Amino acid sequence: GEEVKSIEDAEGKLKVSEKVRGMKKALKELVGKFTKYAEAEISNRVIVAHASCQELAEELKGLALETGKIKECIIQQIGPVIGAHTGSPMCAIVFMGEQEE
């Protein structure tokens, strides 16, 4: 299965928040978190980051745009330091939002 990880505290610690079967379900889970936690006033511009998987990043961007909450979405490949930590394929959606309880 695929792991959906998120940074969920002020210290910036990364943790597995969900495990799902398949990359498409993982992308939908990421968009679900965005929809649930994004603050409308400051999250209308987001970044989709990826590690050597442009097609998945384009798919994630499309799903995020379908929510109607985004005015602008930039796709960016991550650098080698984070890429060495995450491996490929990796996609992320970066936004400002409410802290998860």
Phi, psi and omega in degrees: 000167179263145177261136172253115183250151177213155174267116192238014177214170184295338180278352177076025179283136180269132178219155176284120180259335180208154168234127182230163178265118175095146183292322180298319177293324178296317179296318178296324177295318177300315180294325176299318177296319177300311182300321183286319191251348183293136174271119189306318186293329186243356183249022179280355172237124183230165176241132170257116181256148180212159176243094176055042176213067183304319182296318177295322178297319178297320178295317178297318178301315180300315179297319180294318179295328179297340180291338182079004181267353190245134173266325184217137178225121181255134175259131182221133174281137180285163181279175185292331182292308178292321179300323177293330180282317186273325187079180181238144000276147176214131174231146178217152171242125185252125181204163174267138182203181178287146179287135178292137180284000000 
